[in-house]
Structure formats: C-alpha cells, structure tokens
C-alpha cells in the first residue's frame, strides 16, 4: 500500500511533487486559488497517464491537440481531477473538508499531512509594508485549522512549511501557540530553518520546516535532512532554453537539445512549455542594461547610483538591490518569491542579448520544477504560483527521509 498524503494550502503543488517523486498517493489537495487548482489537476493527470504508459496524450494536451476534459473522459480520471478541492479553509468549512478527505480515503488511514498556510502574514517584508504590521490579519491564525485537520485525520507525521519570519511574528507567540496546540493534539514537534540551496536547489531560499509526529511513534528528534554536495551552477538550469526578447513567448515545442544535466536532475521532458516573458518599459530596460554592464564587471547595481533621470522611487536608502541580475555563475540565485508576478526587476536575465527578466519556465527551473510541469492560468498567475511554491527538489529530499519513519 502506498503512503497516503494530504496537501493543505497546496498552492501549485511543489510540496506534493516531492512526494509524488517518492511514489506516494496524493489523496487530496486543498487550495483556494482557482488557477493553482487547475495546475494541481493537470499534475495529477500527468502522473495517472504516466502509470498507464499513456504520456503521449499528455504531450498532445501540452501541444494543444486535445483538452484536459477529453483526457479525463477517455481514461476515467475523475478521481484524479476530484482529488483537488478548491476551497479557502476557514471556520465555516473545515469540518466538511475533513469529512470530504475521509471519503476520499475510503476507510484507509492518512499517513502524512504536508503544507503551510499563506506566508504573507508572517513575512518580515509583509509586516514592514502593512500599516498594522499584519496584526489582526486572519492569515495569522490559519494554523489553528491546520491543527483541526490533525485532530480530525490523525496522520502519523506532518510537515509544516513557512517563511523564517514565522519565528518572530507576533513576538514569537504564533509559533509558540502553534506548537502548544499541536502538542495538545497529540504530536511532538521540532523545527529548523533550512536553506533550499543546501539540498540541491539553485536558489537561496530559507524556510521554517516544522516536523510533527504522533507521540506514540518511536521518534525523538528532528529528522536528519542531510545537505548535499553539488558543483552545478545556475546557468546549467537556464542555458538550453531558446533565446527570447522581452514580451515574447514560445509555443510548447519539442526541444532537440537533450541537456544531459537536466536529464540527470530528472527535470528534462521532450516538450517544453511556459517559456513566456513579460514586456518591459523603455525606462526599465535602460536600467536592466546598466545592471548587466555592472554585472559583467563583477559589480552589483545600487539603485541610488543610477542616473537621476532613471530614479523614480522616493526611497533611495532601502531596497537598493531592487534591480538585480540573476548570477548565472553562482551555485544559488536570489530567492524566487511571489513578487515576481508583479514585475521582474529583481530577476534580470544574465544574457545581455535577451535584455529581459526571467521567463515563467526559467523561474520554474530555478524552483526545480521539471519541464513536464504545466502551470495553468495567466502569465501573472503562473509567476505567482511558482514564487509561492516549495521547490520540488527540497520537497523530495524531505519526503525521502520522512518516509523512513512511516
């Protein structure tokens, strides 16, 4: 019997992907964003077709030759589609959602709950930008519903993921209260701040990874997520993609370059989609060119050192790196966050010939999503989904260790 997983606040499914890669059964995903739900459905269908050795139909979907509904109907994949529950978890519906998950389990035991609530309320940047410091924001208390799912479904283990700001949010009271409620629900908990770059991800991305386990299990310490040695660089994840200018997009195509590196990483797929770029203003492109010139000279652009006619922000003392080139020669790039959906100024492509910010697929590559991963919705939504995700490579390393305890 495969290990049964529930993904709460699932987003686009980066955390789920790590467990899919370890042959787990994703019983259900609960997510409030409609486009992210569509992405989750597509991924569930991908794995169902893979099991049936029918990925040629997935390829046809990527190429626009068949609809998702056609695939669902042809292969009776209603169960996979319905594993995705489009809902905002709250006081009014958490009981019914727990019951819905129980129905999907059909009498079997849930093994693991993964996921973490939206991080904006705990983010230090989010608190600094909000006039009330996020006090009273209902997202501060979503962990209480997470605990309700623990009580209602009694998994053996859970993994709760969030931003490092969780440690200090509310003066530390949210994390303390969270662990108290989890203990009262029957779980021992410990947490550490892990950097995804230490686990093979080409991106510095620090996150609180809190692990909880049933007090009856013979676990007495935080799992040993061993760091990995690697010599590959950021450019190895980007260099094979076709060149694009700003505002251009590439239709899903079969790429002839087989990229042995990406194949070794498990990220290569015969068809690449979502290689889509956003348009930029002439003003921003002038700044990008200056940033790239300085990058070539081994320097980082500081906003307050730009020519006066290019400075439009009043704040010239903070966020001086608001225009930043992705360092292709580094082992890890800057953190890909949801703000990439608003503009690409912090993610300037290192290739001067292209003079633009990262494409959707390039951002997904830095998050270690495989090329087979199709993001549904608008370009803005795709960027948002990617920026909020748990990197699948980190999730897979977490999953492989956690599964040893099950």
N, C-alpha and C positions, 0 to 999 in steps of 0.2 A: 504494500500500500504506500502510495506516495504521501509525502508530508503536506498537510493542509494549511494553507496560508490565507489570511485576510489582510488586505492593504487598506488602511484607513487614511483619509486625506491623501488619496493616491496620486494626485497630480497626473503627469503624463506617464507614470509607471516606471521611473528609473529604479526605484527600490524593488518593485516587482520583478523587473528584468533580471536582477541579480539572483533571485530565487528561481525564476524560470530556467536560467542557465545552470542551476543545480538540480534540475528535474523535479521541482516541487509543483504542487497543484494549487494554482491561484483560484481559490473557491469564490472569492468576491473582491471587488474593488469598490470603495465608496468615495465619490469625488463630486464636488459641487460645480465645477467648471464644465460646461457642455462640450467645448472643443476638446478638452483633455479627456473627457469620457469617450469621445469618438476615437481619439488616439488609442486609448486603452482597449476599445473594442477591436480595432484593427490589429493590435498586437496579439490579442487573444486568438483572433482568427489566423494570424500568421503561424502561431505555434500549433494550432489544430491542423492546419494544412501540412505543416512540416511532419507531424506524426503520421499523416496519411500519405506522405510522399507525393503531395499534390501542390508543391510550391509554384508550379508553372501557372496556376490560377492566381496566385498572389502576384506574380510578375505581371500578369495581364491586368490586374487591378492597378498596380503602380503605373502601368503604361496607358491607363485609361481605356482599356479594351473591354472591361467588364466592371459591373458595380459590386459594391460590398453586399448589397441585398441579394444579388444573383449568386454570389458565393455561399452566403448563409443558407439560401434556399436549396442550392444544388447539393450541399454536403451536410445539411441538417445541423447547422452550427448555432441554433437558437440558444443553447445552453451557454456557449462561449460569449455570445452577444449579451445575454442577460446576466452574465457574471459581473457586469459593470452596472453599478447602481448610481444613477445621477441624483444626488441629494446633498443638501447642506445640513450637516449633523448639528442638531440642537435639541432643546428641551422638548419640543413638540413631537419629534420623530425618532429619538434614539431607541425607544422601546420597540417600535415597529421595525426599525432597521435591524436590530438584534434578532428579531423573530424571522426576518427575511433571510438573514445569513444562516440561521438554524435550518430553515427549509432547504437551502442550497446544500447544507452539509448532509441532509437526509439521514440523520441518526449517527453520523460519524463524528469523531472528535476533532476539534480545531487544534492544531499544534502551535501555530505562531501567529501573532499579530505584529504587523510592521507599519511604519508610517509615523508622521508627526503633523500636528496642526499648522496652519499658515504661520510663517515666522515673523511677519511684519511687526506684530505687537511686541516681540522680544528683541528685534533687531536694534542695535545701538544707533544705526543711521535712522531707522524709522522713528525711534524715540526722540532723536535730536530734531527731526523735521516736524514732528507733531507738537502743536502748541501746548497740549496737555501731557506730553511725554507718554502717550498711549494709555494713560490711566483711564479706566472705565471702558476701554475697548473690549468688546465681548470676546475677541480672539484670545485675550489673556487667559480665559477660563475654559477654552475648548478641551484642555487636558482632562477636565472633570468628566467629559463624555467619553474620552478615551478609557478612563477608569471604569465607566459604566459597561463598556464592551468587555473589559477584562472580567468583571463580575458576572456578566451575562453569558459569556462564552468559555471562560476558564481555559485559556490556552496554557500550554506548558511554559512558553517563553514569549516575551515580546521585545521588540527593538523600537525605541522611540528616538526619532532624529529631529534635531533643531539647530538653530544658529547659536554660536557661543554666547550671544547676548542673553540667552536664557539664564545663565548663571547669575547675572546681575539685575535682570528685570524685576521691578518691584522691590529693589533692595535684596534680591535673592529669595523673596518669600514665595514666588510662584514655584520655583524648583523644589524648595523645601516642602511646600504643601503638596505638590505633585507626588513626591516620594513618600510622604506620610500616607496619602490616600492609596497609593499603590501597595504599600505595606499592609494597610488595613484590609485591602482586597486579597491579600494572601501571597504577596510577591516581595522577594528581596530585590533590591535594585542597586546598581552602581553605574557610574558614568565616567567617561573620559572625553576630552576634546581630541578628535582625530583630524589629521590633515589628509585629504584625499591624495595629495601628491606623494605621500609615503606609501601608498598602496597601488601605485602604477598610473594614476590619473595625471595627465599632462596639464595640471592646473592646481594652483594653491587654493584649497577650499577647506576651511576648518569648520567642523560641525560637532555639536554635542551628540554623542551616540550613547544613549542610556539603555542598558540591558536589564530586563527584569525576568526573574524566573520563579516558578512555583516553589514555595518554601519546602515542599516535600521532595523536591529533586535534590540529588547529591551534588549540588554546585555551591561553591563557597567563595568564588572570586570572579572578578571581571574576566571575560574570555580573552585569550591571548591572540589578538589580531596582529600577527607578525608583519612588520614592514617588509617591503620588497626592494631588492636591488634592481636597478634598470639603467641602461645607458642611452635609451632613445630620447629624442628631443621633440619639442612642439612641432617643428617643421615636418616631422615624419607623419604627423596626423593630417597635414594640410596640403602637402606638395603635389599630390597626384590629381587633385581636382582641376577641371578646366578653368582657364582664366576667365574672369567676369569683370566688367566695369560696374560702377555704381548704378543701381536701378535696373540691372539686368537679371534675368532668371533663366535657368537651364531646365528644359523639359526633362522628365525622367528618362535616362538613357542607359544603355549598356556601355560601361567603360572598359576599353580593351586593356588598359594598364592593369595588370593583376595585383600590383602592390604586395609583394611577399610579406612586408612588415605588417600591413593591416590584416592580411590573411592570418598571420601568426597570432595577432591580437584577437582574432575572432570577430573583426569588425567589417571585413570585406563582404560585399554582396554584388552579384553580377549587375544589378541595376541600382543606380544612384538617383535619389530624388531629393527635393527640397534644397537644391543648390540655388538659393534665391537671395538676392541682395536688395537692400533698401536704397532709394535715391538720397542724395545729399545736396545741401545748398552750396552755392559757389563759395560762400563765406567759410563753411566748414571744410570744404575741400582745400582751400588755401591753408587752413590750419593743419590739415592732415599732411600736406606736402612739407610744411615746416617740421612737423613732428617726425616724419620719415627721414628728412635730411639730418635731423639731430640724432635719430636712431642709428643711421648709417655711420655717424661719427662717434657712436658709443655714448650718447647723452640722452637724457630724458627731458622732454619738453615741460617747462613750468608755465602755467597759464599767465602769470603776471609778467612774464618776459616776452610775451607776444607783442608785435607792433600794436600801438594804441588803437588803430582803426579796427583791429580784429577782436579787441576785448569788449565783450557785450555784457558779461556778468558783473554785478556790483561787487560781489565777494571775490577779492583778489588776495585773500590771506589764507583761505582754506580750500580744500579740494583742488590744489594746484596741478594735480595729475589728471584732471578731468578729460583731457585728450591724451590717450595713451596707445602706443603701438604694442601689439602682441609680439613678444620676443620669440622669434622662431628658433633661436639658438639656445633657448633656456630649456631646462627639463620640465618646468612648470610655468604656465602663463598665469595672469591675474584671474581672480575668481569670476566665473560667468554667473551673473545674477539676473534677476527678472528685469532690472532696469534696461537691459539690452533691448527690450521690447519698445522702449521709448526713443532711444537713439543709440547709435553705435560708436559714439565718440571715445568711449573707454576701450574700444575693441577695434582699433585700426589695423587693417591687414598689413603685414610686413612687406608685401611686394609692391614696390612703387608703381609698377606697370598697371596695377589694378586700381589703385587710389580709391579705396573704399573701406568700409568696415566689414566685419565678418559676415558671411552668408549664414543662413539657417543651418545648412549642413555642416559648415565649419564649426559653428558653435556647438552643434550636436557632437561632432568629432572630439572637441575638447572636453566634453562631458562623458566621452567614451560610449555614446550610443552607437550601435552597429549601423551600417548603411542600410540594412533591411528595415530599420525603424522608421515608419512613416508617421509624420506629425500632421494631424488634421487641423483644419481651420485656416484663418488668415495668417499672413506673414507675422503680424504683430502677435497673434495668439501663439504661433509656433515658437517665436523667440521667448515669450513669457513662460510657456510650458518647459522649455529647455532650461531657462535660467533658474526655475524653481526646483528642478529635479535633483534627486540623489544620483550621482554618477554610477551607472551600472557596474563598472569595474570595481568600485569600492563596495557596492552592494553585494556583488558576487563573492568577494573575499570575506565579507561579514557572514554571508549565508553559509559558505563552506565550513566556517568554524562553528557557527551556531548549530548546524545540523549534526555535528558530532555529539551534542548534548541531548538530542531528541531520541 
